[in-house]
Amino acid sequence: MAFHASLAELFASNGSLYSTLVTCRHRTRAGVSWLLVVKPACLSAKSWFGCYSIAVAIQPAYQSPEVDAKWWLTVVYGPQEYGDKVLFLEELEAIRDSFTGPWAVTGDFNLILSEQDKNNDRIDRTNLCRFRWTVAALELQDLHLHGRCFTWSNETDAPMLVRLDRFLVSFDWDQMFPNCHLRGLGSDASDHCPLLLQTNLGQKAKARFHFEIFWPKFDDFDEVLSQAWRRPQHASDPLQRLDSMLRALVKALQRWAATRIGEIKSQLLMAREIILQLGTAQENRTLSEEESAFRKRMKVRGRRRRNYIPSQTVAGHVIADHEGMEEALHDHRTSLNFEALDIIPFDLSEQEVDFSTEEVWNAIKAMPSDKAPGPDGFTGAFYKAAWPVIQNEVMDPIHALAQADSRSMAKLNNALIMSRRL
């Protein structure tokens, strides 16, 4: 793995959280391993030195006495010689036998996990199978790499590209850092690209409510909706009333879904087991069209964590925090010269006319049923299925806003409400 000045500048640009780097240098048979730890995490006294690796315990500085947040990090430099690769894989197994708990392994393995890790067909299949068997035996999973398909190049005119560098993590490590994000950076000093792992990307928050598209298909859905959709006695403000009724409906639907459909975690575990069985079958035979399509649908939710915008580069500066990227995007949009872009202005005076129930209903029908739900978790499928019951309470705030009555708008100002005049 490579580390150079641009990576240090990236850390420094993110404030005091990345102000200090702790480095540990260890010479192995294959070369020199560099371990870099970003505070506030700190190294504990526990360490393990091998022929091809170094392992240390990471102890977060912010850890409370009641919680054991320690985890192990191993940095490797795999050998290039064919015979030494077996010894290297045996060393990884020995490391795992030396300690327990969450574990992450990273570095230049000089091995590949799949044929897609190389851009030609010259594959050492024997060591590929050995590596995959070792990863499976150690119950490790490969973190998805953003931004790069390969991490090493021989830098020729027709380069050979290989993914030699990666992060392998245990299941409990992945549970400890559910918002982790791994991406490859550019390097001007090495034939390897540096890997940047952010363990706390995104803000941890309570799981959002999400209206499932299949709920209205249950016979008792209408009954639950009618019972929960009741006007509060002391809410004359239409915006506040709609907010209260939506919140009450969320609780009712969550209780109903937990008993009627089952716990989501149990269903996810079942889905993962089905994916595992289909994946195992795929190694021995070709899946049918129905099996292949079903497997793809089951895996859709597992890919959501990949959809991040980790950073933006503005005027040569890297911006990685959410607020900074939001401000940079706003500044860019407000500085656009629409006249130079030949964007013709429109007369929007008719938009001041109040919306009719028919117009709102037509807009709802045009909404995708299960695409991009708003922050409140209600999708187009909900409004289509529940419109006969909820239309009065939805139209009241729309009429109020047309009359410039925006009392309690803060109750709903984080919702994405869109309508159009037909």
C-alpha positions in Angstrom: 0.0 0.0 0.0 1.1 3.5 -0.7 1.0 6.7 1.4 2.1 10.0 0.1 1.8 13.8 0.7 -1.6 14.2 -0.9 -3.1 11.8 1.6 -1.6 13.7 4.5 -3.1 16.9 3.1 -6.5 15.2 2.8 -6.3 14.3 6.5 -5.2 17.8 7.5 -8.1 19.4 5.5 -10.7 17.5 7.6 -9.8 19.3 10.9 -8.4 18.2 14.2 -10.0 14.7 14.0 -7.2 13.8 11.6 -4.5 16.0 13.0 -2.3 13.2 14.2 -1.1 10.1 12.5 0.5 7.3 14.5 2.9 5.3 12.3 4.6 1.9 13.0 7.2 0.5 10.7 8.0 -3.2 10.5 10.3 -5.0 8.1 9.0 -8.3 6.9 10.5 -11.0 4.6 8.6 -9.5 1.7 9.4 -5.9 2.4 8.4 -3.1 4.7 4.8 -2.8 6.1 3.6 0.6 7.2 0.7 0.9 9.6 -1.1 4.3 9.8 -3.7 5.0 12.5 -5.7 8.2 12.6 -6.5 9.5 16.0 -8.8 9.7 18.1 -8.1 6.0 17.8 -4.9 4.9 19.6 -2.7 1.9 19.6 -2.8 -0.4 22.6 0.2 -2.2 24.0 -0.9 -5.5 22.4 0.8 -6.3 19.1 1.8 -9.3 17.0 4.7 -9.5 14.5 5.0 -12.1 11.8 7.1 -12.8 8.8 4.7 -11.1 6.4 2.5 -9.0 8.7 2.0 -6.9 11.8 -1.1 -6.9 14.0 -2.0 -4.3 16.6 -5.0 -3.7 18.8 -6.9 -0.4 18.2 -8.5 1.2 21.2 -10.8 4.2 20.5 -10.0 7.1 22.7 -13.6 8.0 23.2 -14.6 4.5 24.5 -16.8 4.4 27.6 -15.9 2.1 30.4 -19.0 0.0 29.8 -18.3 -0.7 26.2 -15.4 -2.7 24.8 -14.8 -1.2 21.4 -11.3 -2.6 20.8 -10.6 -4.2 17.5 -7.6 -5.7 15.8 -5.9 -4.4 12.6 -3.4 -6.5 10.6 -1.3 -5.0 7.8 0.3 -7.5 5.4 2.8 -7.5 2.6 2.3 -10.8 0.8 5.3 -12.5 -0.8 5.8 -12.7 -4.6 7.5 -16.1 -4.6 5.1 -18.9 -5.4 6.2 -21.2 -2.6 6.1 -18.5 0.1 2.4 -17.7 -0.6 1.4 -20.9 1.2 3.4 -19.8 4.3 1.8 -16.4 4.1 -1.8 -17.8 4.1 -0.8 -20.1 7.0 0.4 -17.0 8.9 -3.0 -15.3 8.5 -4.7 -18.3 10.1 -2.1 -18.3 12.9 -2.8 -14.6 13.5 -6.5 -15.3 13.9 -5.8 -18.1 16.4 -3.8 -15.6 18.5 -6.7 -13.3 19.4 -10.5 -12.9 19.2 -12.8 -10.0 18.5 -13.4 -7.7 15.5 -10.6 -8.0 13.0 -9.6 -6.1 9.8 -6.8 -7.2 7.5 -5.3 -4.9 4.9 -2.2 -4.4 2.7 -0.7 -5.8 -0.5 -1.6 -9.4 -0.5 0.0 -10.2 -3.9 -3.0 -12.5 -4.4 -6.3 -12.1 -6.1 -9.8 -13.2 -4.9 -11.4 -13.5 -8.3 -10.7 -13.4 -12.0 -12.2 -9.9 -12.2 -9.3 -8.7 -10.0 -7.0 -8.8 -13.1 -7.4 -7.3 -16.6 -6.0 -10.3 -18.5 -6.5 -14.1 -18.5 -3.1 -15.0 -17.0 -4.5 -16.3 -13.7 -2.7 -18.3 -11.1 -5.8 -20.4 -10.3 -4.1 -22.5 -7.7 -3.2 -19.7 -5.4 -6.5 -17.9 -6.2 -8.4 -20.9 -4.8 -6.1 -21.1 -1.8 -6.7 -17.4 -1.0 -10.5 -17.8 -1.4 -10.4 -20.9 0.8 -8.4 -19.0 3.5 -10.7 -16.0 3.4 -13.8 -18.3 3.8 -12.2 -20.3 6.6 -11.4 -17.2 8.5 -15.0 -15.9 7.9 -13.8 -12.7 6.4 -15.6 -10.5 3.9 -14.1 -8.2 1.2 -15.0 -4.5 1.6 -16.3 -3.0 -1.6 -13.7 -0.6 -3.2 -15.1 2.6 -4.5 -13.6 4.6 -7.3 -11.1 2.0 -8.5 -11.3 -1.5 -10.0 -7.6 -2.2 -9.7 -5.0 -1.1 -7.2 -1.7 -1.9 -9.0 -0.3 -1.3 -12.5 3.0 -2.3 -14.1 2.9 1.2 -15.8 3.5 0.0 -19.4 1.8 1.3 -22.5 -0.5 -1.7 -22.4 -0.6 -2.0 -18.6 -1.4 -5.1 -16.6 -3.9 -4.1 -13.9 -4.4 -6.1 -10.8 -6.3 -5.6 -7.5 -3.6 -6.7 -5.0 -4.6 -4.3 -2.1 -7.9 -4.7 -0.2 -9.5 -4.7 3.2 -10.8 -8.0 4.6 -13.0 -7.7 7.7 -14.7 -10.0 10.1 -18.5 -10.0 10.5 -18.4 -8.4 14.0 -16.0 -5.7 12.6 -18.6 -4.9 9.9 -21.3 -4.7 12.6 -19.2 -2.4 14.6 -18.6 0.0 11.7 -21.8 -0.2 9.6 -21.1 3.1 7.9 -17.6 2.3 6.8 -16.5 3.4 3.3 -13.4 2.3 1.4 -12.1 4.1 -1.7 -9.0 4.1 -3.8 -7.0 7.3 -4.2 -4.5 8.5 -6.9 -0.8 8.1 -6.4 2.0 10.0 -8.0 4.8 8.1 -6.3 3.9 4.4 -6.3 2.5 1.8 -8.7 -0.1 1.0 -6.0 -3.0 3.3 -5.3 -3.5 4.3 -1.6 -6.6 3.0 0.1 -8.6 5.3 2.4 -10.9 3.6 4.9 -13.4 5.9 6.7 -15.0 3.9 9.5 -17.6 6.5 10.5 -18.8 7.9 7.1 -22.4 9.2 7.4 -24.3 10.0 10.6 -25.6 7.2 12.6 -29.3 7.6 13.0 -32.4 5.6 14.0 -33.7 3.5 11.2 -36.2 5.4 9.1 -39.7 4.3 8.5 -40.3 3.0 5.0 -43.7 2.3 3.5 -43.5 -1.0 1.7 -45.1 -1.2 -1.7 -46.8 -4.6 -0.9 -48.6 -3.5 2.3 -51.8 -2.3 0.6 -52.2 -5.8 -0.8 -53.1 -7.2 2.6 -56.8 -7.4 3.4 -56.5 -5.7 6.7 -54.4 -2.7 5.5 -57.5 -0.5 4.9 -58.8 -1.3 8.4 -55.4 -0.2 10.0 -55.4 2.9 7.9 -58.9 3.9 8.8 -58.4 3.3 12.5 -55.1 5.2 12.7 -56.2 8.2 10.5 -58.1 10.2 13.0 -58.1 13.9 13.4 -56.7 15.2 16.7 -59.2 17.2 18.8 -57.0 20.2 19.5 -55.3 20.9 16.2 -56.8 23.7 14.1 -53.6 24.4 12.1 -53.8 22.1 9.0 -50.0 21.6 8.8 -49.7 20.6 12.4 -52.8 18.4 12.0 -51.3 16.5 9.0 -48.0 16.1 10.8 -49.6 14.6 13.9 -51.7 12.2 11.8 -48.8 11.1 9.8 -46.8 10.4 12.9 -49.6 8.4 14.5 -50.0 6.5 11.2 -46.3 5.6 11.2 -46.6 4.0 14.7 -49.7 2.1 13.8 -48.2 0.7 10.6 -45.0 -0.3 12.4 -47.0 -2.2 15.0 -49.1 -3.8 12.3 -46.1 -4.8 10.2 -44.3 -6.3 13.1 -47.1 -8.7 13.9 -48.6 -9.1 10.4 -45.5 -9.5 8.4 -42.8 -10.4 10.9 -39.6 -8.9 12.2 -37.4 -7.4 9.4 -34.2 -8.8 10.9 -35.5 -12.3 10.7 -36.5 -11.8 7.1 -33.1 -10.3 6.2 -31.4 -13.4 7.8 -33.6 -15.6 5.7 -32.8 -13.6 2.6 -29.1 -13.8 3.2 -29.3 -17.6 3.6 -31.3 -17.9 0.3 -28.6 -15.7 -1.4 -25.9 -18.0 0.0 -27.6 -21.1 -1.2 -28.2 -19.7 -4.7 -24.6 -18.5 -4.8 -23.3 -22.0 -3.8 -25.6 -23.5 -6.5 -24.3 -21.1 -9.0 -20.7 -22.4 -8.6 -21.9 -25.9 -9.8 -24.6 -25.1 -12.3 -26.2 -22.3 -14.3 -29.1 -20.8 -12.4 -32.5 -20.7 -14.1 -33.9 -17.3 -15.2 -36.3 -17.3 -12.2 -33.5 -18.1 -9.8 -31.1 -15.5 -11.2 -33.8 -12.7 -11.2 -34.8 -13.7 -7.6 -31.2 -13.6 -6.4 -30.7 -10.1 -7.9 -33.9 -8.8 -6.3 -32.7 -10.2 -2.9 -29.3 -8.5 -3.2 -30.6 -5.0 -4.1 -30.7 -3.7 -0.5 -27.2 -5.0 0.2 -25.8 -2.5 -2.3 -27.3 0.6 -0.9 -24.2 1.5 1.2 -22.2 1.9 -2.0 -24.2 5.0 -3.0 -22.1 7.6 -1.3 -20.5 10.9 -2.6 -17.4 10.7 -0.4 -15.9 14.0 -1.4 -15.8 16.8 -3.9 -12.9 18.8 -5.4 -13.5 22.5 -5.6 -10.7 24.8 -6.9 -8.1 22.2 -6.1 -9.3 21.6 -2.5 -10.9 18.3 -1.4 -14.1 18.7 0.6 -15.2 15.5 2.5 -17.7 16.7 5.1 -21.4 16.8 4.2 -21.9 20.5 5.1 -19.0 21.6 3.0 -20.1 19.7 0.0 -23.7 21.0 0.4 -22.4 24.6 0.6 -20.1 24.1 -2.5 -23.0 22.7 -4.5 -25.3 25.6 -3.5 -22.6 28.2 -4.4 -22.2 26.5 -7.8 -25.9 26.6 -8.6 -26.4 30.2 -7.5 -23.5 31.4 -9.7 -24.9 29.9 -12.9 -25.7 32.5 -15.7 -29.0 31.2 -17.1 -29.1 33.8 -19.8 -25.7 32.6 -21.2 -27.1 29.1 -21.2 -30.1 30.2 -23.3 -32.6 29.2 -20.7 -35.9 30.9 -21.5 -37.9 32.3 -18.5 -41.5 31.3 -18.2 -44.5 33.2 -16.9 -45.4 31.5 -13.6 -48.3 33.7 -12.6 -50.7 30.8 -12.9 -48.9 29.0 -10.2 -50.4 31.4 -7.7 -53.8 29.9 -8.3 -54.9 27.4 -5.7 -54.5 23.7 -6.6 -57.6 21.6 -7.1 -58.1 18.1 -5.7 -58.1 16.7 -9.2 -54.7 18.3 -9.9 -53.2 16.9 -6.8 -54.6 13.5 -7.5 -53.2 13.6 -11.0 -49.8 14.5 -9.6 -49.9 11.6 -7.2 -50.8 9.2 -9.9 -47.8 10.3 -11.9 -45.5 9.6 -9.0 -43.4 6.4 -9.1 -44.8 3.9 -6.6 -41.6 2.9 -4.9 -38.9 5.4 -5.9 -37.0 7.7 -3.6 -39.2 8.0 -0.6 -39.2 11.3 1.3 -37.7 11.7 4.7 -41.0 10.7 6.3 -40.8 7.3 4.6 -44.1 7.5 2.7 -43.8 6.6 -1.0 -46.0 7.2 -4.0 -47.6 3.8 -3.3 -48.9 5.0 0.0 -50.6 8.1 -1.4 -52.1 6.2 -4.2 -53.5 3.5 -1.9 -54.6 5.8 0.9 -55.9 8.8 -1.1 -59.6 8.2 -0.5 -59.0 8.2 3.2 -56.3 11.0 3.5 -57.2 13.4 0.8 -59.0 15.9 3.0 -56.2 16.2 5.5 -53.6 16.5 2.6 -55.6 19.2 0.7 -56.2 21.4 3.8 -52.5 22.3 4.1 -52.2 22.9 0.4 -55.1 25.3 0.5 -53.6 27.0 3.6 -50.3 27.5 1.9 -52.1 29.1 -1.1 -53.5 31.6 1.3 -50.0 32.3 2.7 -50.8 30.5 5.9 -47.5 28.8 6.8 -48.0 28.3 10.5 -46.2 25.1 11.7 -44.5 24.8 8.3 -41.5 23.6 10.3 -43.4 20.4 11.1 -43.2 19.4 7.5 -40.3 21.4 6.0 -38.0 18.4 5.8 -40.5 16.5 3.5 -40.1 16.4 -0.2 -43.5 17.5 -1.5 -43.8 17.9 -5.3 -46.7 18.7 -7.4 -47.3 19.9 -10.9 -50.1 21.6 -12.8 -51.4 19.7 -15.8 
